[in-house]
Amino acid sequence: MPQWVLLSIIASVLSLAGSALAEDQLQNAADQPAMGTIEGAVTDPSGSVVAGAVVTLETASSTGQRTTITDKAGALRFSSVATGMYKITITASGFSPWTATMTVNPANNPSRVSAVLQVAPASTQVNVTVPPPELATQQLKVEEKQRLAGVLPNFLSPMNRIQRRCRPSRNSNSAGS
């Protein structure tokens, strides 16, 4: 057999094998869900970047969650994100939480997020409580004082002073007899 025929046969076999391999790779790519990227920036109302903000990416069905932290430029990035609906929540100290819903579509890759965090309102809540044993002790002391005040006359009350002045003294009775 001439050498050119043999090379032609080998080329045909390799071509068929390459086509089958390429078709197999295309089939595998079609079986895998399309992936996208989410990128964005986090700023405050003045336009300054918010570094260190916690960014949570959650699937719409709440079956999966990923978290990242914004870099010193306030940038965020999630790569290899499957196509679908997502809820993004961004939190940072001193700011109100920011939430948005977005669709990741590889055709619009990368999906962009631009979050402006609002300054959280200042609020202070102070709860003062007394442990139950201390409260019970205080209540008993108050009750004891009330009982003693009811049993012992109050010599400092104005009514007692008036009664003492109206009574004749013993010295005046003995002097008159």
CYANA upper distance limits for C-alpha pairs under 8 A (distance plus 0.5 A):
  1 MET  CA      5 VAL  CA      7.38
  1 MET  CA      6 LEU  CA      7.61
  2 PRO  CA      6 LEU  CA      7.17
  3 GLN  CA      7 LEU  CA      6.74
  4 TRP  CA      8 SER  CA      6.56
  5 VAL  CA      9 ILE  CA      6.74
  6 LEU  CA     10 ILE  CA      6.78
  7 LEU  CA     11 ALA  CA      6.54
  8 SER  CA     12 SER  CA      6.66
  9 ILE  CA     13 VAL  CA      6.72
 10 ILE  CA     14 LEU  CA      6.61
 11 ALA  CA     15 SER  CA      6.46
 12 SER  CA     16 LEU  CA      6.65
 13 VAL  CA     17 ALA  CA      6.60
 14 LEU  CA     18 GLY  CA      6.44
 15 SER  CA     19 SER  CA      6.59
 16 LEU  CA     20 ALA  CA      6.63
 17 ALA  CA     21 LEU  CA      6.59
 18 GLY  CA     22 ALA  CA      6.51
 19 SER  CA     23 GLU  CA      6.49
 20 ALA  CA     24 ASP  CA      6.54
 21 LEU  CA     25 GLN  CA      6.68
 22 ALA  CA     26 LEU  CA      6.69
 23 GLU  CA     27 GLN  CA      6.66
 24 ASP  CA     28 ASN  CA      6.74
 25 GLN  CA     29 ALA  CA      6.66
 26 LEU  CA     30 ALA  CA      6.67
 27 GLN  CA     31 ASP  CA      6.75
 28 ASN  CA     32 GLN  CA      6.95
 29 ALA  CA     33 PRO  CA      8.44
 33 PRO  CA     82 ALA  CA      6.82
 33 PRO  CA     83 THR  CA      7.46
 34 ALA  CA     82 ALA  CA      6.45
 34 ALA  CA     83 THR  CA      6.37
 34 ALA  CA    106 PRO  CA      7.01
 35 MET  CA     80 SER  CA      5.73
 35 MET  CA     81 VAL  CA      5.66
 35 MET  CA     82 ALA  CA      5.00
 35 MET  CA     83 THR  CA      6.38
 35 MET  CA    105 ASN  CA      8.30
 35 MET  CA    106 PRO  CA      6.54
 36 GLY  CA     79 SER  CA      7.09
 36 GLY  CA     80 SER  CA      6.10
 36 GLY  CA     81 VAL  CA      5.45
 36 GLY  CA     82 ALA  CA      6.64
 36 GLY  CA     83 THR  CA      7.09
 36 GLY  CA    104 VAL  CA      6.78
 36 GLY  CA    105 ASN  CA      6.79
 36 GLY  CA    106 PRO  CA      5.22
 36 GLY  CA    109 ASN  CA      6.40
 36 GLY  CA    110 PRO  CA      6.89
 36 GLY  CA    111 SER  CA      8.02
 37 THR  CA     77 ARG  CA      7.76
 37 THR  CA     78 PHE  CA      6.20
 37 THR  CA     79 SER  CA      5.01
 37 THR  CA     80 SER  CA      6.49
 37 THR  CA     81 VAL  CA      6.26
 37 THR  CA    104 VAL  CA      8.03
 37 THR  CA    106 PRO  CA      8.16
 37 THR  CA    109 ASN  CA      6.68
 37 THR  CA    110 PRO  CA      5.31
 37 THR  CA    111 SER  CA      6.58
 38 ILE  CA     76 LEU  CA      8.43
 38 ILE  CA     77 ARG  CA      6.07
 38 ILE  CA     78 PHE  CA      5.53
 38 ILE  CA     79 SER  CA      6.95
 38 ILE  CA     81 VAL  CA      7.97
 38 ILE  CA    104 VAL  CA      8.03
 38 ILE  CA    109 ASN  CA      8.36
 38 ILE  CA    110 PRO  CA      6.05
 38 ILE  CA    111 SER  CA      5.22
 38 ILE  CA    112 ARG  CA      6.41
 38 ILE  CA    113 VAL  CA      7.71
 39 GLU  CA     75 ALA  CA      7.93
 39 GLU  CA     76 LEU  CA      6.10
 39 GLU  CA     77 ARG  CA      4.95
 39 GLU  CA     78 PHE  CA      7.01
 39 GLU  CA    110 PRO  CA      6.95
 39 GLU  CA    111 SER  CA      6.72
 39 GLU  CA    112 ARG  CA      5.62
 39 GLU  CA    113 VAL  CA      6.59
 40 GLY  CA     75 ALA  CA      6.21
 40 GLY  CA     76 LEU  CA      5.79
 40 GLY  CA     77 ARG  CA      7.15
 40 GLY  CA    112 ARG  CA      5.77
 40 GLY  CA    113 VAL  CA      4.83
 40 GLY  CA    114 SER  CA      5.98
 40 GLY  CA    115 ALA  CA      8.26
 41 ALA  CA     49 VAL  CA      8.14
 41 ALA  CA     70 THR  CA      8.38
 41 ALA  CA     73 ALA  CA      8.40
 41 ALA  CA     74 GLY  CA      5.85
 41 ALA  CA     75 ALA  CA      4.87
 41 ALA  CA     76 LEU  CA      6.43
 41 ALA  CA    113 VAL  CA      7.03
 41 ALA  CA    114 SER  CA      5.82
 41 ALA  CA    115 ALA  CA      6.88
 42 VAL  CA     49 VAL  CA      6.46
 42 VAL  CA     50 VAL  CA      6.11
 42 VAL  CA     51 ALA  CA      8.29
 42 VAL  CA     53 ALA  CA      8.32
 42 VAL  CA     70 THR  CA      8.01
 42 VAL  CA     74 GLY  CA      5.63
 42 VAL  CA     75 ALA  CA      6.91
 42 VAL  CA     76 LEU  CA      8.18
 42 VAL  CA    114 SER  CA      6.75
 42 VAL  CA    115 ALA  CA      5.36
 42 VAL  CA    116 VAL  CA      6.46
 42 VAL  CA    117 LEU  CA      7.68
 43 THR  CA     47 GLY  CA      5.90
 43 THR  CA     48 SER  CA      5.82
 43 THR  CA     49 VAL  CA      4.77
 43 THR  CA     50 VAL  CA      5.61
 43 THR  CA     74 GLY  CA      7.26
 43 THR  CA    115 ALA  CA      6.81
 43 THR  CA    116 VAL  CA      5.42
 43 THR  CA    117 LEU  CA      6.70
 44 ASP  CA     48 SER  CA      6.02
 44 ASP  CA     49 VAL  CA      6.92
 44 ASP  CA     50 VAL  CA      6.99
 44 ASP  CA    116 VAL  CA      5.72
 44 ASP  CA    117 LEU  CA      5.48
 44 ASP  CA    118 GLN  CA      6.81
 44 ASP  CA    119 VAL  CA      8.05
 45 PRO  CA    116 VAL  CA      6.59
 45 PRO  CA    117 LEU  CA      7.14
 45 PRO  CA    118 GLN  CA      6.73
 45 PRO  CA    119 VAL  CA      8.33
 47 GLY  CA    116 VAL  CA      8.39
 49 VAL  CA     72 LYS  CA      8.30
 49 VAL  CA     73 ALA  CA      6.58
 49 VAL  CA     74 GLY  CA      5.40
 50 VAL  CA     70 THR  CA      7.94
 50 VAL  CA     72 LYS  CA      8.14
 50 VAL  CA     73 ALA  CA      7.99
 50 VAL  CA     74 GLY  CA      5.48
 50 VAL  CA     92 ALA  CA      8.39
 51 ALA  CA     69 ILE  CA      8.39
 51 ALA  CA     70 THR  CA      5.87
 51 ALA  CA     71 ASP  CA      5.93
 51 ALA  CA     72 LYS  CA      5.28
 51 ALA  CA     73 ALA  CA      6.82
 51 ALA  CA     74 GLY  CA      5.16
 51 ALA  CA     75 ALA  CA      8.34
 52 GLY  CA     69 ILE  CA      6.00
 52 GLY  CA     70 THR  CA      5.55
 52 GLY  CA     71 ASP  CA      6.73
 52 GLY  CA     72 LYS  CA      7.66
 52 GLY  CA     74 GLY  CA      7.94
 52 GLY  CA     92 ALA  CA      7.67
 53 ALA  CA     69 ILE  CA      5.97
 53 ALA  CA     70 THR  CA      5.82
 53 ALA  CA     74 GLY  CA      8.26
 53 ALA  CA     90 ILE  CA      7.04
 53 ALA  CA     91 THR  CA      6.19
 53 ALA  CA     92 ALA  CA      5.15
 53 ALA  CA     93 SER  CA      8.30
 54 VAL  CA     67 THR  CA      7.55
 54 VAL  CA     68 THR  CA      6.58
 54 VAL  CA     69 ILE  CA      5.20
 54 VAL  CA     70 THR  CA      7.23
 54 VAL  CA     90 ILE  CA      6.12
 54 VAL  CA     91 THR  CA      5.82
 54 VAL  CA     92 ALA  CA      6.83
 55 VAL  CA     67 THR  CA      6.09
 55 VAL  CA     68 THR  CA      5.77
 55 VAL  CA     69 ILE  CA      6.29
 55 VAL  CA     70 THR  CA      7.73
 55 VAL  CA     76 LEU  CA      8.16
 55 VAL  CA     88 ILE  CA      7.45
 55 VAL  CA     89 THR  CA      6.29
 55 VAL  CA     90 ILE  CA      5.02
 55 VAL  CA     91 THR  CA      7.20
 56 THR  CA     65 GLN  CA      7.42
 56 THR  CA     66 ARG  CA      6.31
 56 THR  CA     67 THR  CA      4.95
 56 THR  CA     68 THR  CA      7.12
 56 THR  CA     88 ILE  CA      6.14
 56 THR  CA     89 THR  CA      5.67
 56 THR  CA     90 ILE  CA      6.89
 57 LEU  CA     65 GLN  CA      6.10
 57 LEU  CA     66 ARG  CA      5.64
 57 LEU  CA     67 THR  CA      6.64
 57 LEU  CA     86 TYR  CA      7.07
 57 LEU  CA     87 LYS  CA      6.41
 57 LEU  CA     88 ILE  CA      5.25
 57 LEU  CA     89 THR  CA      7.24
 58 GLU  CA     62 SER  CA      6.54
 58 GLU  CA     63 THR  CA      8.14
 58 GLU  CA     64 GLY  CA      6.31
 58 GLU  CA     65 GLN  CA      4.88
 58 GLU  CA     66 ARG  CA      7.01
 58 GLU  CA     86 TYR  CA      6.07
 58 GLU  CA     87 LYS  CA      5.68
 58 GLU  CA     88 ILE  CA      6.91
 59 THR  CA     63 THR  CA      6.60
 59 THR  CA     64 GLY  CA      6.05
 59 THR  CA     65 GLN  CA      7.01
 59 THR  CA     84 GLY  CA      8.28
 59 THR  CA     85 MET  CA      6.84
 59 THR  CA     86 TYR  CA      5.09
 59 THR  CA     87 LYS  CA      6.77
 60 ALA  CA     84 GLY  CA      8.49
 60 ALA  CA     85 MET  CA      5.90
 60 ALA  CA     86 TYR  CA      5.47
 60 ALA  CA     87 LYS  CA      6.61
 68 THR  CA     76 LEU  CA      7.76
 68 THR  CA     77 ARG  CA      8.22
 68 THR  CA     78 PHE  CA      8.30
 69 ILE  CA     76 LEU  CA      7.40
 70 THR  CA     74 GLY  CA      5.51
 70 THR  CA     75 ALA  CA      5.65
 70 THR  CA     76 LEU  CA      5.49
 71 ASP  CA     75 ALA  CA      6.01
 71 ASP  CA     76 LEU  CA      7.44
 81 VAL  CA    104 VAL  CA      7.88
 82 ALA  CA    104 VAL  CA      7.70
 83 THR  CA    103 THR  CA      7.87
 83 THR  CA    104 VAL  CA      5.53
 83 THR  CA    105 ASN  CA      5.92
 83 THR  CA    106 PRO  CA      7.44
 84 GLY  CA    103 THR  CA      6.00
 84 GLY  CA    104 VAL  CA      5.85
 84 GLY  CA    105 ASN  CA      7.55
 85 MET  CA    101 THR  CA      7.61
 85 MET  CA    102 MET  CA      6.27
 85 MET  CA    103 THR  CA      4.93
 85 MET  CA    104 VAL  CA      6.88
 86 TYR  CA    101 THR  CA      6.14
 86 TYR  CA    102 MET  CA      5.90
 86 TYR  CA    103 THR  CA      6.65
 86 TYR  CA    104 VAL  CA      7.96
 87 LYS  CA     99 THR  CA      7.56
 87 LYS  CA    100 ALA  CA      6.28
 87 LYS  CA    101 THR  CA      4.93
 87 LYS  CA    102 MET  CA      6.96
 88 ILE  CA     99 THR  CA      6.06
 88 ILE  CA    100 ALA  CA      5.82
 88 ILE  CA    101 THR  CA      6.67
 88 ILE  CA    102 MET  CA      8.18
 89 THR  CA     97 PRO  CA      7.40
 89 THR  CA     98 TRP  CA      6.11
 89 THR  CA     99 THR  CA      4.91
 89 THR  CA    100 ALA  CA      7.20
 90 ILE  CA     97 PRO  CA      6.26
 90 ILE  CA     98 TRP  CA      5.59
 90 ILE  CA     99 THR  CA      6.92
 91 THR  CA     95 PHE  CA      7.47
 91 THR  CA     96 SER  CA      7.44
 91 THR  CA     97 PRO  CA      5.26
 91 THR  CA     98 TRP  CA      7.06
 92 ALA  CA     96 SER  CA      8.03
 92 ALA  CA     97 PRO  CA      7.75
 94 GLY  CA    119 VAL  CA      6.65
 94 GLY  CA    120 ALA  CA      6.10
 95 PHE  CA    117 LEU  CA      6.57
 95 PHE  CA    118 GLN  CA      6.09
 95 PHE  CA    119 VAL  CA      4.90
 95 PHE  CA    120 ALA  CA      4.96
 96 SER  CA    117 LEU  CA      6.99
 96 SER  CA    118 GLN  CA      6.14
 96 SER  CA    119 VAL  CA      6.49
 96 SER  CA    120 ALA  CA      5.16
 96 SER  CA    121 PRO  CA      8.47
 97 PRO  CA    117 LEU  CA      7.64
 98 TRP  CA    115 ALA  CA      7.74
 98 TRP  CA    116 VAL  CA      8.30
 98 TRP  CA    117 LEU  CA      6.73
103 THR  CA    111 SER  CA      8.47
104 VAL  CA    108 ASN  CA      8.29
104 VAL  CA    109 ASN  CA      8.46
104 VAL  CA    111 SER  CA      6.72
105 ASN  CA    109 ASN  CA      7.10
105 ASN  CA    111 SER  CA      7.87
106 PRO  CA    110 PRO  CA      7.72
130 VAL  CA    134 GLU  CA      6.94
130 VAL  CA    135 LEU  CA      6.45
131 PRO  CA    135 LEU  CA      6.76
132 PRO  CA    136 ALA  CA      6.57
133 PRO  CA    137 THR  CA      6.76
134 GLU  CA    138 GLN  CA      6.75
135 LEU  CA    139 GLN  CA      6.71
136 ALA  CA    140 LEU  CA      6.75
137 THR  CA    141 LYS  CA      6.86
138 GLN  CA    142 VAL  CA      6.87
139 GLN  CA    143 GLU  CA      6.74
140 LEU  CA    144 GLU  CA      6.62
141 LYS  CA    145 LYS  CA      6.80
142 VAL  CA    146 GLN  CA      6.79
143 GLU  CA    147 ARG  CA      6.70
144 GLU  CA    148 LEU  CA      6.68
145 LYS  CA    149 ALA  CA      6.56
146 GLN  CA    150 GLY  CA      6.77
147 ARG  CA    151 VAL  CA      6.91
148 LEU  CA    152 LEU  CA      6.45
149 ALA  CA    153 PRO  CA      7.47
149 ALA  CA    154 ASN  CA      7.66
154 ASN  CA    160 ASN  CA      7.93
155 PHE  CA    160 ASN  CA      6.45
155 PHE  CA    161 ARG  CA      7.87
156 LEU  CA    160 ASN  CA      7.50
156 LEU  CA    161 ARG  CA      7.79
157 SER  CA    161 ARG  CA      7.30
158 PRO  CA    162 ILE  CA      6.93
159 MET  CA    163 GLN  CA      6.86
160 ASN  CA    164 ARG  CA      6.75
161 ARG  CA    165 ARG  CA      6.91
162 ILE  CA    166 CYS  CA      6.89
163 GLN  CA    167 ARG  CA      6.99
168 PRO  CA    172 SER  CA      7.61
168 PRO  CA    173 ASN  CA      8.04
169 SER  CA    173 ASN  CA      7.38
170 ARG  CA    174 SER  CA      6.92
171 ASN  CA    175 ALA  CA      6.69
172 SER  CA    176 GLY  CA      6.84
173 ASN  CA    177 SER  CA      7.16
